[in-house]
């Protein structure tokens, strides 16, 4: 699919330039010109033909070493090959993945560093990123326009013309059609029948579930002949129970070594039996399989698989990299949902005619895949040309939505459209699916690069790291001009500081039940407390003075002019929340009627204020006036709410200097566009609710997530903003 899209892009580009296809002596040859130096073209210096030939720019002269072939490769990538020697390919020198790595030519071996993704830019140019380093791009150093200028890898910053390249069909060339090869046909290895060893099965009824109380279900366990228990066996879980043909296929693929030694667990959905005869029990299949919560995967990992291991004396692997789940229809979405919530428990999925439809929120899956940071899941998906259609949706269309979403976020997956009806071809494609899913095992399944908007924020190879744990209630964080981050541990009555060395220390030991902190333009730290009703100011040594009493503040925010905003909530559960402006010892209510007013932040251009509504899916936006009053109130920022939650639970907000808003929610850190929608969601490793969010660190480019008893951090491409930063222009975010 990605390759077909590439074909369309290049074909359209050529047609736009040429009008109609012409007979081509150099069919498919292109000039590649940097946007920052459009009179130049990319070339192999001096027409070199050896490994390490330097690539640079020069005046176009029609030489073959200035012409490039764009060759489609697997996974949606392309190779860029010089016309003067098609045995070479454009690559990062020695497979390098660091900024500044020189771009050269090397013999085309299909190595990852020779595979490039093409991302079309609004101006019609392309950003070219190497497969091993999707956060870096082909860069003309400094945008220099002189022949011989250095071409290297550099961070893919949006709107940077040094990283944008015009792919121009050469005069006399045709449409340069890049044909998408069909996926290679699966050819089973040759094996003699006597080499296929029959395994054994055991069957029992499982009734002990606490996650699905009262349910009864049939479970069949397949134990291959090769299993000896000396090391953990891989696990294959199949929804909707046992089919003998899958036992035969498992035996065959274990014998051919296309699959490791794998124990099969075939489990029926649960049913709560009726207490009397002659009527229907409570059928749990839709509830267990189509629900998009983590209930079903917890049932498998916490209840059923440990029960099997104990009762049957089996040594089952608990590693997601060693476990696969498969199913059709509702059983297919159940398999993917298990991996989605617990990739550390299941990382390989075969889903045939998946029910990504509106039974219990499954239709939201394509959107979730696009917004959430990509997860380490390898999937093989199918749909049927005449698939099911009912009140919940059209399976054929929504299966294709999942295909496009997985591609958009860079997942490791295959998708097949099969002629037939619902779940057509499940058995016929089973072996192909397993061969793909287990390819390269025991190498771990890796997460893809995530969606484009996430790539603008995240750094390749930089994941969450645990800063510290063991706190009682981490809340209301804020960073200062140095990059130190302060937060309240309300229950422990302390204010802590995260130093530039990443270590946490006590800043104030008796903090008056502080609930939130903020840093003023002069470096002063302010706190507010729901319990004491005091607004406090602390100097750099941690000495405190009372600024104001009688305001039970939930959150506090310092303005650049010395004013403070405080959110409060009434004494009763449904009392409306309010926003107050504090200056010169006086408080003025500037807004009211918020369903539990929580965290606040202002945009780096210092005229828009965000206020989170904790009991909804919204963050309000206001215009800030010089006198502290607020205008133009809108329920503006729309947050993602998980299907099993009643609200997003936004609690803390911060802005980056680049103009993106980070919001702490039940689903992780949600990052919104300037015009309102959530574009990126970053869960923390243990999937905990994020209560506080802040940017800080030595380079002001570390994102901190506070989760009650734990604090996580990761390096990002964005930088801290606050009362201490100067006015900064904000530009529109891409859709």
Buried (B, 14 or more C-beta within 10 A) or exposed (E): BBBEBBBEBBBEBBBEEBEEBBEBEBBBBBBBBBBBBEEBBBBBBEBBBEEEBBBBBBEBEEBBBBBBBBBBBEBBBBBBBBBBBEEBBBBBBEBBBEEEBBBBBBBBEEBBBBBBBBBBBEEEBBBBBBBBBBBBBBBBBEBBBEEEBBBBBBBBBBEBBBBBBBBBBBEEBBBBEBEBEEEEEEEEEEEEEEEBEEBEEEEBEBEEBEBBEEBBBBBBBBBBBBBEEEEBBBBBBBBBBBBEEBBEBBBBBBBBEBBBBBBBBBBBBBBBEEEEEEEEBEEBBBBBBBBBBBBBBBBBBBBBBEBBBEEEEBEBBBBBBBBBBBBBBBBBBBBBBBBBBBBBBBBBBBBBBBBBBBBBBBBBBBEBBBBBBBBBBBBBBBBBEEBBBEEBBBBBEBBBBBBBBBBBBBBBBBBBBBEBEBBBBBBEBBBBBBBBBBEEBEEEBEBBBBBBBBBBBBBBEBEBEEBBEEBEBBBBBBBBBBBBBBBBBBEBBBBBBBBBEEEBEEBBEEBBBBBBBBBBBEEBBBBBBBEBBBBBBBEEEBEBEEBBEEBBBBBBBBBBEBBBBBBBBEEEEEEBBBBBBBBEEEBEEBBEEBBBBBBBBBBBBBEBBBBBBBBBBBBBBBEBEEEBEBEEBEBBBBBBBBEEBEBBBBBBBBBBBBBBBBBBBBBBBBBBBBEBBBBBBBBBBEEBBBBBBBBBBEEBBBBBBBBBBBBBBBBBBBBBBBBBBEEBEBEEBEE
